Every structure is written in C-alpha cells, then in structure tokens.
C-alpha cells in the first residue's frame, strides 16, 4: 500500500484526471510513462490509457467501482468500443448515462457498498447507475453541494471528506458507504478532496502541494497502512 504525490499536467488535482477501482486505473494520455507506472504501482492496479469525449479529465467524466464503469454521454463511439473491451477484460458492467448533468465523476460518490448522487439527476438515470454500479444510490446534497465526487474521496475501507461536512452528514455517509469517514484537506488546505486525491483500497495519489499533516490524515482516513 502506498500514498504518493504526483502533479499531473502540472496540476495537483489527480482526482480530476484519473479514475480507479481496486483493479483498474484509467489514466489520460500525455502523462509520462514512468508516472503512469508509479500511479499504477501505488494504487495496486493495472492501467489503461483513455479519454472521454477527447478530454483528459476522466475523474470528472466517469464514475467507477469494482462492479462497473459509468461514463458521460460525451463519450465517442471509438471510446465506447475501447471501454466495452476493457470492461469485459475486468468483468465490469459498462453504461452511459444520458443526462444533462453529465460530469459523472462529480455527480457520484461511490464505493462497492453504496453511494450518493447529484439531486438533479432524474430517477431513470439513478436507476441506470444503480444497475451498472451494482449498488443502491441515494440522491443527496452534502454541505449544500451537488458535486459529490469533489466533496469526498472513498474506497472500500475508509473515506475523507470536505472539512465543513456536518457530523450528521458524515454519519449518513458512513451508513450508506459502510466505511468510517474523516474530514480533511489536500494540496495545502484545499477542501475539495475528491478533486485532489484518487484512491483504490490499496493506495492513493495526491498532489505535490499536500503537506505532511494532510498526507497523514489522508493515509489514516483511507486506511492505507
């Protein structure tokens, strides 16, 4: 297990660019090969190089767990073909969410036990997401924010969330996700930890601006030891 610091495209927001479960990490093109290998090793996963709609912000445009991959309707036909093959290789369900709110990485905060989604998503979209991801999903704002994937970073052992999440909201998170959740920051005080950290149950990657105290908090919250 490892927590490493990497800036991607000179940005400390690894959670914006990468998406992962416990076996597979999707990484955008343009990252040096040695950094890709380091990310893969830290997360304990294999990796595949992808774009969604030609974009590098994979963590913003797709949601994934160990059951499935749910992508934005911005995805191209060639990207669909590649994602279907990847999903078959990793025994994952694959789905495209046809919703106006199409930044799926922001719209969902999930692990293998359950999850949350943007309250603006329609009931049909939520049902489709539940079928692909194999979990029950609760539509809920946290800290009056709908961008749930930016509010927290979770795996199947623990989670870290925005420091302004209330105790009552954190209790709801713990019940739905089935894990303990701690509050914290990343990248020298940035509260949107989901944008700044990408984590499997085996390891995590965050930006180089993160302080020692933040690294310790992330490691403890995500149980990376």
Backbone as a ProteinNet text record, in pm:
[ID]
protein_1_A
[PRIMARY]
XXXXXXXXXXXXXXXXXXXXXXXXXXXXXXXXXXXXXXXXXXXXXXXXXXXXXXXXXXXXXXXXXXXXXXXXXXXXXXXXXXXXXXXXXXXXXXXXXXXXXXXXXXXXXXXXXXXXXXXXXXXXXXXXXXXXXXXXXXXXXXXXXXXXXXXXXXXXXXXXXXXXXXXXXXXXXXXXXXXXXXXXXXXXXXXXXXXXXXXXXXXXXXXXXXXXXXXXXXXXXXXXX
[TERTIARY]
84.1	0	87.3	42.4	126.5	41	88.5	34	147.2	131	236.2	183.8	277	244	289.4	194.5	222.9	137.9	200.9	126.3	110	-11	-40	-71.4	-3.6	-16.9	9.2	108.3	145.6	32.7	-60.4	-174	-173.2	-208.4	-211.3	-341.3	-430.7	-565.2	-574.3	-513.1	-512.9	-652.1	-741.6	-877.5	-958.1	-913.4	-979.9	-940.2	-815.8	-762.9	-774.3	-772.3	-770.2	-894.4	-930.7	-1038.2	-990.7	-1033.8	-982.9	-1083.6	-1068.6	-1127	-1010.8	-1034.6	-925.4	-839.4	-879.8	-807.6	-763.2	-830	-810.7	-805.4	-707	-699.5	-703	-789.5	-797.1	-720.1	-623.9	-531.1	-535.9	-535.8	-538.7	-404.2	-402.7	-274.1	-200.3	-70.6	10.1	85.3	61.6	135.6	258.6	374.8	495.6	477.6	540.1	525.3	566.3	673	717.4	617.5	548.4	444.1	324.1	287.9	178.7	210.9	333.1	373.7	372.3	415.3	417.7	276.7	184.6	44.7	-15.3	8.2	-42	11.1	139	200.3	144.9	128.5	77	-65.3	-146.6	-287.3	-305.8	-202.8	-213	-303.5	-300	-390.6	-313.3	-381.5	-337.5	-394.1	-336.7	-390.2	-417.7	-511	-544	-546.9	-498.8	-495.6	-623.4	-695.4	-826.8	-848.9	-943	-1006.3	-1157.4	-1230.9	-1377.3	-1416	-1477.2	-1508.5	-1384.4	-1271.6	-1144.6	-1082.1	-1143.7	-1096.5	-1012.6	-919.1	-830.5	-888	-998.8	-1049.8	-1138.2	-1076.9	-1150.3	-1220.3	-1153.6	-1212.8	-1337.3	-1352.4	-1471.6	-1584.1	-1549.4	-1649	-1692.9	-1636.4	-1683.2	-1677.8	-1765.1	-1768.2	-1745.7	-1669.6	-1644.1	-1622.3	-1659.3	-1624.5	-1584.9	-1582.2	-1541	-1651.4	-1768.2	-1879.3	-1896.2	-1865.5	-1893.7	-1828.9	-1843.3	-1793.9	-1911.5	-1935.5	-2045.2	-1985.9	-2005.7	-1941.3	-2042.6	-1990.9	-2069.7	-2115.1	-2225.4	-2274.6	-2191.7	-2083.9	-1989.7	-1897.4	-1901.4	-1810	-1832	-1722.6	-1731.6	-1751.4	-1788.7	-1811.4	-1682.8	-1570.3	-1442.9	-1406.3	-1433.7	-1407.4	-1499.2	-1624.5	-1717.6	-1664.9	-1617.8	-1563.8	-1449	-1359.7	-1245.3	-1290.4	-1384.7	-1431.3	-1508.3	-1580.2	-1650.5	-1551.7	-1442.7	-1340.3	-1272.5	-1241	-1179	-1272.5	-1399.6	-1497.4	-1507.7	-1508.5	-1513	-1389.8	-1273.8	-1148.8	-1144.1	-1209.7	-1207.2	-1338.7	-1425.8	-1553.7	-1636.8	-1645.4	-1721.1	-1842.1	-1949.4	-2059.5	-2019.5	-2076.7	-2044.4	-2173.7	-2181.4	-2301.2	-2271	-2359.7	-2351.5	-2473	-2450.4	-2560.8	-2603.2	-2722.2	-2774.4	-2851.6	-2780.5	-2840.9	-2774	-2848.5	-2790.9	-2677.2	-2690.7	-2581.3	-2484.8	-2385.5	-2307.4	-2165.4	-2132.2	-1999.6	-2010.7	-2010.4	-2041.6	-1945.2	-1819.7	-1724.7	-1758.1	-1817.9	-1864.1	-1999.3	-2082.4	-2220.5	-2232	-2129.8	-2138.5	-2022.7	-2054.4	-1954.6	-1990.3	-1908.4	-1946.8	-1829.6	-1863.5	-1770.9	-1850	-1806.5	-1877.3	-1997.1	-2013.7	-2122.3	-2244.8	-2225.7	-2335	-2281	-2368.1	-2320.3	-2423	-2377.4	-2459	-2453.2	-2557.8	-2555.4	-2618.1	-2590.3	-2645.5	-2798.3	-2858.3	-3004.7	-3073.3	-3000.2	-3059.4	-3073.9	-3015.4	-3029.7	-3171.3	-3224.8	-3357.7	-3361.5	-3480.4	-3495	-3450.9	-3473.4	-3430.4	-3278.7	-3211.5	-3065.2	-3010.7	-3074.3	-3029.1	-3045.6	-3158.8	-3181.5	-3078.1	-3048.4	-2946.7	-2810.9	-2777.3	-2649.3	-2642.7	-2752.1	-2754.5	-2732.7	-2789.7	-2774.3	-2630.9	-2566.6	-2429.2	-2331.8	-2351.2	-2255.7	-2286.2	-2402.6	-2435.9	-2457.3	-2503.6	-2523	-2650.8	-2698.4	-2805.6	-2744.6	-2809.7	-2757.5	-2860.8	-2818.4	-2906	-2879.4	-2984	-2971.4	-2969.4	-2859.5	-2843.7	-2736.4	-2761.5	-2658.3	-2584.7	-2455.4	-2375.4	-2308.2	-2319.9	-2268	-2327.1	-2453.9	-2527.4	-2457.6	-2384.3	-2313.9	-2360	-2376.8	-2417.9	-2299.3	-2183.8	-2064.8	-2001.6	-2070.8	-2035.6	-1899.5	-1864	-1735.8	-1618.3	-1642.2	-1536.9	-1533.9	-1647.8	-1658.7	-1580	-1571.5	-1505.1	-1425.6	-1338.2	-1264.8	-1280.2	-1332.3	-1359.3	-1307.8	-1277	-1251.8	-1337.8	-1304.3	-1387.7	-1348.2	-1250.2	-1205.7	-1228.4	-1223.9	-1239.8	-1259.9	-1281.2	-1303.5	-1260.3	-1233.1	-1201	-1292.1	-1339.8	-1439.3	-1407.1	-1477.8	-1470.8	-1480.1	-1394.9	-1394.7	-1520.4	-1603.5	-1726	-1847.5	-1828.9	-1938.6	-1978.2	-2107.5	-2154.1	-2142.3	-2147.4	-2142.1	-2259.3	-2376.8	-2494.6	-2475.2	-2419.7	-2394.8	-2288.5	-2186	-2081.9	-2136.6	-2228.6	-2290.8	-2370.3	-2438.3	-2512	-2414.6	-2304.8	-2202.8	-2152.8	-2123.8	-2070.3	-2172.3	-2299.4	-2403.4	-2423.2	-2429.2	-2454	-2333.1	-2214	-2091.4	-2033.1	-2079	-2032.7	-1887.6	-1837.9	-1698.2	-1689.3	-1582.5	-1559.6	-1512.7	-1554.9	-1520.2	-1462.8	-1347.3	-1283.7	-1283.8	-1278.9	-1267.5	-1120.1	-1091.3	-954	-942	-820.1	-791.9	-675.7	-647.3	-538.2	-476.2	-353.5	-290.1	-287.1	-237.7	-217.2	-348.8	-447.9	-570.8	-690.1	-679.3	-791.7	-895.7	-1021	-1119.6	-1185.9	-1176	-1241.3	-1150.5	-1150.2	-1053	-1074.6	-1198	-1222.7	-1153.3	-1130.9	-1058.1	-908	-862.9	-719.5	-660.3	-746.2	-698.2	-771.3	-699.9	-761.2	-714	-809.2	-772.6	-841.7	-765.9	-819.8	-817.4	-853.5	-840.7	-697.2	-609.2	-469.4	-373.6	-410.9	-320.3	-389.2	-314.4	-372.4	-265.2	-313	-225.8	-284.9	-200.9	-245	-136.2	-165.4	-75.9	47.3	148.4	275.4	267.7	161.1	146.7	95.5	51.7	-4	102.3	62.3	155.1	167.7	266.6	285.1	164.9	106.1	-13.1	-128.2	-145.4	-251.3	-227.1	-102.9	-71.1	-102.7	-70	-100.2	-249.5	-323.4	-468.6	-530.2	-484.5	-534.8	-504.8	-383.1	-341.8	-425.5	-450.9	-530.5	-676.2	-732.6	-874.5	-902.9	-813.8	-833.8	-774.7	-719.2	-664.5	-559.7	-462.3	-357.5	-234.7	-253.6	-142.2	-172.4
-119.4	0	123.9	227.1	346.1	469	580.4	712.2	791.8	829.2	903.1	1038.9	1129	1263.1	1279.7	1314.4	1338	1454.7	1549.2	1650.4	1602.2	1605.9	1560.7	1681.4	1692.7	1811.5	1938.9	1932	2043.8	2085.4	1995.4	2022.5	1924.4	1968.5	1878.6	1801.5	1811.2	1754	1617.8	1518.2	1383.6	1324.5	1362.3	1311.6	1362.5	1469.7	1522.8	1442.6	1397.9	1335.7	1183.5	1118.3	972.6	918.5	796	723.9	581.8	523	390.4	309.7	177.9	88.9	10.8	-108.5	-180.1	-261.8	-266.9	-348.3	-272.7	-163.6	-90.9	58.5	124.6	270.9	322	418.2	483.9	615	630.6	743.1	809.8	942.9	1009.8	1005	1017.8	1023.5	1152.7	1150.8	1271.3	1272.3	1172.9	1159.8	1072.5	1109.9	1028.8	884.5	793.3	650.7	615	676.9	641.6	687.2	800.7	845	750.6	705.2	607.3	481.7	434.2	313	335.4	452.2	482.8	489.9	550.5	558.1	419	338.1	201.2	120.5	134.1	59.8	105.5	237.3	289.9	242.5	239.9	200.9	49.3	-23.9	-169.3	-218.2	-150	-179.3	-191.6	-245.1	-229.5	-98.1	-45.2	80.9	72.8	155.5	172.2	321.7	358	498.5	528.5	633.6	664	814.5	853.4	985.2	962.8	1064.2	1064.3	1189.8	1170.5	1285.5	1361.1	1289.3	1352.2	1428.9	1424.6	1502.9	1418.7	1485.3	1418.9	1413.5	1480.9	1489.5	1368.5	1251.3	1126.3	1122	1170.8	1167.8	1252	1348.3	1432.9	1370	1291.8	1247	1102.3	1027.2	889.8	851.8	758	701.2	551.9	495.1	351.6	292.9	166.3	86.2	-52.3	-150.4	-284.4	-361.1	-298.2	-360.5	-305.4	-176.9	-120.6	13.8	58.4	187.9	263	383.5	467	594.1	615.4	728.2	832.6	950.1	1061.9	1035.8	1096.4	1083.7	1164.5	1224	1290.1	1189.7	1064.7	962.8	938.1	918	891.7	742.7	709.1	568.9	487.2	545	474	450.7	549.4	535.5	430.7	425.4	322.4	183.6	165.9	35.8	-6.1	87.7	55	26.2	105.4	85.6	-45.5	-84.5	-212.4	-328.2	-319.8	-424.5	-426.5	-308.5	-301	-359.9	-323.8	-374.1	-525.7	-580.8	-726.6	-790.9	-731.8	-787.5	-787.3	-689.4	-677.1	-719.8	-782.4	-833.2	-722.1	-610.4	-495.3	-470.8	-419.6	-369.5	-232.6	-196.1	-67.8	2.4	130.7	205.8	350.5	409.9	551.4	620.9	724.9	796.9	912.4	903.1	1007.8	1108.9	1202	1303.2	1436.4	1542.8	1676.3	1704.6	1654.3	1665.4	1549.7	1573.6	1461.5	1450.7	1526.9	1512.5	1406.1	1279	1169.8	1160.1	1191.7	1187.6	1286.5	1398.9	1496.7	1459.9	1394	1364.9	1250.5	1164.8	1044.9	1035.1	987.4	949.5	807.8	709.6	569.3	482.2	367.2	255.2	129.2	13.4	-110.5	-136.1	-55.8	-76.8	9.1	125.1	218.1	349.1	448.9	576.2	685.9	802	922.4	978.5	1053.9	1119.2	1257.3	1336	1469.9	1464.3	1548	1550.7	1592	1653.6	1697.1	1585.2	1468	1355.5	1299.7	1259.9	1203	1061.3	1015.2	881.8	772.7	793.1	693.8	684.2	798.1	797.3	729.4	755.3	693.3	541.7	496.8	352.5	288.5	355.5	304.3	295.4	398.9	398.5	284.5	260	151.1	15.5	-1.8	-129.1	-149.7	-43.2	-55.3	-73.3	1.6	3.4	-100.7	-164.8	-274.2	-234.7	-111.4	-60.2	22.7	48.7	145.4	284.2	380.5	517.2	613.7	699.8	798.1	936.1	1002.1	1139.2	1234.7	1307.4	1391	1495.5	1618.6	1720.8	1711.4	1734	1736.1	1872	1934.5	2070	2164.4	2138.2	2217.2	2217.6	2110.8	2098.7	1973	1984.1	1870.1	1796.4	1857.2	1795.2	1697.8	1586.8	1494.4	1429.4	1405.3	1343.7	1432.3	1563	1654.4	1669.9	1642.5	1660.5	1555.4	1433.9	1326.8	1235	1158	1050.3	927.2	818.2	699.4	574.7	472.5	339.3	242	115.6	18.7	1.9	80.5	70.9	198.9	313.8	440.5	554.3	673.4	789.2	917.6	1017.6	1151.1	1249.3	1349.7	1440.4	1585.7	1674.3	1819.7	1851.1	1938.3	1964.8	2032.6	2089.8	2155.6	2063.9	1935.9	1839.4	1828	1833.8	1827.1	1685.1	1673.4	1540.4	1454.8	1515.4	1440.5	1390.6	1475.8	1434.5	1325	1338.1	1236.7	1102.6	1105.7	982.3	916.2	997.6	944.1	882.5	951	897.9	761.8	753.1	627.8	515.2	547.2	443.7	394.3	486.6	449.4	379.9	430.4	378.3	260.8	241	128.8	137.9	260.1	282.3	399.4	408.8	530.4	643.7	766	882.9	991.4	1044.3	1154.7	1278.6	1395.1	1517.3	1553.3	1631.2	1672.1	1760	1797.3	1879.6	1818.2	1875.9	1830.1	1952.4	1938.6	2046.2	2179.3	2172.3	2290.9	2363.5	2287.7	2347.6	2343.6	2275.3	2269.3	2169.6	2213.3	2126.5	2025.2	2044.2	1952.7	1832.8	1744.5	1635.5	1536.5	1524.6	1433.5	1476.3	1605.8	1656.3	1639.4	1633.4	1631.1	1495.5	1392.8	1258.9	1156.4	1056.8	939.2	818.7	729.5	621.1	490.9	382.9	247.9	203.3	78.2	26.8	-8.6	2.4	-37	80.4	197.4	311	435.4	545.5	672.3	761.1	858.8	957.8	1094.6	1188	1326.1	1420.6	1549.5	1648.8	1675.5	1730.4	1755.5	1871.2	1952.4	2062.6	2017.5	1892.7	1844	1843.4	1885.7	1894.4	1758.7	1748	1625.4	1592.2	1693	1670.8	1619.8	1679.4	1633.3	1490.5	1458.3	1322.5	1220.6	1253.6	1163.6	1144.2	1252.8	1246.3	1162.2	1182.5	1105.2	957.4	927.5	789	722.1	794.4	739.3	720.8	822	817.3	704.6	685.5	584.2	448.9	441.9	318.3	256.2	336.8	293.8	248.6	152.5	101.5	-41.2
0	0	0	-72.5	-83	-106.5	-54.5	-85.7	-148.1	-274.6	-342.5	-387.2	-412.2	-458.7	-603	-688.8	-829.8	-879.1	-946.6	-1020.5	-1164.1	-1214.6	-1349.7	-1436.6	-1549.2	-1634.9	-1554.3	-1466.4	-1378.5	-1285.9	-1258.5	-1171.2	-1055.2	-934.2	-819.1	-805.7	-905.2	-891.9	-960.2	-897.8	-955.7	-965.1	-873.6	-877.1	-994.1	-1056	-1175.1	-1298.2	-1303.7	-1424.8	-1426.9	-1312.3	-1307.4	-1237.5	-1274.2	-1206.5	-1182.4	-1069.7	-1036	-958.1	-963.5	-864.6	-803.7	-753.4	-687.9	-783.6	-910.5	-1007.2	-1131.7	-1161.7	-1287.3	-1262.4	-1322.1	-1319.9	-1463	-1487.8	-1617.3	-1608.9	-1699.2	-1698.4	-1835.4	-1841.5	-1971.9	-2041.3	-2173.2	-2245.9	-2213.9	-2238.7	-2217.3	-2086.9	-2001.4	-1876	-1901.6	-1854.4	-1877.7	-1833.3	-1907.1	-1879.3	-1737.2	-1688.2	-1553.4	-1447.8	-1473	-1380.9	-1385.8	-1506	-1516.8	-1438.6	-1451.8	-1380.5	-1229.1	-1185.4	-1042.4	-986.1	-1061.6	-1018.6	-1009.1	-1111.9	-1113.8	-996.1	-968.8	-858.2	-724.1	-706.2	-579.8	-553.2	-658.2	-643.4	-644	-679.8	-685.2	-795.7	-910.2	-1021	-1152	-1251.9	-1389	-1441.1	-1549.6	-1600.4	-1749.7	-1791.4	-1932.4	-1962.3	-2080	-2121.5	-2199.7	-2157.6	-2213.7	-2221.9	-2304	-2296.6	-2294.2	-2254.1	-2262.8	-2338.5	-2454.4	-2538.6	-2579.6	-2589.5	-2623.3	-2509.1	-2391.7	-2277.2	-2182.7	-2115.4	-2019.4	-1878.2	-1852.8	-1714.9	-1685.1	-1682.6	-1663.1	-1528.5	-1424.7	-1291.6	-1279.7	-1368.3	-1371	-1450.9	-1553.1	-1650	-1633.8	-1540	-1520	-1373	-1338.6	-1203.9	-1215.8	-1123.9	-1130.9	-992.6	-980.3	-863.1	-912.8	-825.6	-867.5	-940.4	-953.9	-1025.9	-1166.9	-1187.3	-1317.7	-1343.2	-1467.8	-1514.3	-1575.1	-1527.8	-1575.6	-1633.9	-1764.2	-1831.3	-1875.2	-1902	-1952.2	-2095.1	-2132.3	-2270.3	-2369.9	-2322.1	-2412.4	-2481	-2438.4	-2488.7	-2637.9	-2710.5	-2854.8	-2881.4	-3003.8	-3038.3	-3028	-3067.5	-3055.7	-2908.9	-2825.6	-2682.5	-2620.6	-2666.2	-2618.6	-2651.2	-2773.1	-2812.9	-2721.2	-2692.9	-2607.3	-2464.2	-2413	-2276	-2261.3	-2364.1	-2359	-2351.4	-2427	-2422.6	-2285.1	-2233.1	-2101.1	-1995.8	-2004.3	-1907.1	-1913.2	-2033	-2047.8	-1986.1	-2009.2	-1957	-1804.5	-1742.9	-1597.5	-1533.1	-1612.4	-1562.6	-1497.6	-1566.5	-1519	-1608.9	-1549.5	-1630.1	-1684.8	-1797.9	-1859.9	-1898	-1867.6	-1902.2	-1934.1	-2012.8	-2049.2	-1990.5	-1914.8	-1851.5	-1940.8	-1995.6	-2084.6	-2001.5	-1944.2	-1859.1	-1886	-1871.2	-1895	-1797.1	-1675.2	-1577.9	-1604.6	-1691.4	-1744.1	-1690.3	-1587.9	-1525.4	-1416.6	-1459.5	-1367.2	-1250	-1271.9	-1161.5	-1052.5	-1090.7	-992.6	-934.8	-1015.7	-974.9	-876.4	-868.7	-785.8	-687.4	-567	-467	-424.9	-464.9	-450.9	-407.6	-351.4	-339.2	-371.7	-325.2	-358.5	-268.5	-164.1	-68	-95.3	-153	-177.5	-229.5	-238.1	-288.7	-287.1	-326.7	-334.8	-476.1	-511.5	-641.2	-631.9	-732.8	-750.3	-748.1	-667.4	-656.1	-785.6	-876.4	-1002.7	-1105.3	-1077	-1169.2	-1162	-1277.4	-1282.8	-1227.6	-1191.4	-1133.2	-1230.4	-1359.5	-1458	-1462.8	-1453.3	-1452.8	-1327.9	-1214.6	-1089.4	-1096.8	-1149.6	-1162.5	-1255.5	-1366.7	-1459.5	-1392	-1314.6	-1243.5	-1142.9	-1072.1	-974.2	-1042.1	-1160.2	-1232.1	-1278	-1326.8	-1375.2	-1259.1	-1152.8	-1043.1	-936	-944.8	-854.3	-710.7	-686.8	-551.5	-546.1	-424.1	-403.1	-392.1	-455.6	-460.3	-405.9	-315.8	-252.8	-310.9	-360.7	-410.5	-291.3	-275.5	-156.6	-179.1	-135.2	-131.6	1.6	-0.7	120.4	129.4	244.5	262	156.7	120.1	20	-115.8	-144.9	-271.7	-343.8	-476.4	-558	-620	-619.8	-681.1	-581.4	-560.1	-452.8	-473.6	-599	-625.8	-589.8	-576.9	-534	-382.4	-317.7	-173.6	-96.9	-153.2	-80.8	-171	-109.7	-176.7	-89	-145.5	-65.5	-137	-58.1	-111.2	-31	-30.1	42.4	188.6	234.5	373.2	452.6	384.7	454.6	357.4	413	327.3	394.2	310.1	358.6	288.4	363.4	307.9	340.9	275	294.9	444.3	495.6	640.2	692.9	604.8	650.2	649.9	615.6	627	774.1	801.6	940.4	994.2	1126.5	1187.6	1140.5	1127.2	1082.7	939.9	852.5	714.7	708.3	791.1	791.5	840.1	935.9	982.6	869.9	788.7	674	573.9	548.3	456.9	505.7	633.5	687.5	676.3	696.5	690.3	547.4	451.1	312.1	250.2	279.1	218.8	296.2	420.6	500.6	543.4	563.2	599.9	697.5	776.5	854.8	764	795.5	714.4	804.4	765.5	836.5	748	809.8	731	714.7	610.9	586.8	464	431.8	314.9	237.6	122	37.2	-29.6	-77.4	-154.5	-80	45.1	128	156.5	203.6	253.7	160.7	47.3	-46.3	5.8	28.2	92.5	0.2	-132.3	-226.2	-249.6	-151.3	-150.3	-264.7	-314.2	-425.4	-552.7	-567.7	-683.9	-667.4	-542.2	-516.2	-487	-468.8	-434	-519.1	-568.9	-629.7	-549.9	-512.4	-422.1	-459.3	-453.3	-450	-303.5	-278.2	-142.1	-108.7	-208.6	-191.7	-176.7	-227.2	-224.9	-277.3	-283.9	-327.7	-389.1	-467.2	-529.9	-501.1	-458	-436.9	-486.9	-483.7	-539.4	-455	-519.6	-452	-353	-360	-264.8	-128.7	-117.9	7.9	117.5	236.8	349.6	419	504.3	580.4	666.6	727.4	810.2	723.4	605.4	515.1	469.2	438.2	393.9	502.8	625.7	736.3	754.5	737.7	752.2	640.4	517.7	403.9	423	462.9	482.2	591.2	700.3	809.9	766.7	701.4	663.8	564	467.5	364.7	403	525.4	581.3	489.6	452.5	361.7	438.8	528.8	609.8	651.1
[MASK]
+++++++++++++++++++++++++++++++++++++++++++++++++++++++++++++++++++++++++++++++++++++++++++++++++++++++++++++++++++++++++++++++++++++++++++++++++++++++++++++++++++++++++++++++++++++++++++++++++++++++++++++++++++++++++++++++++

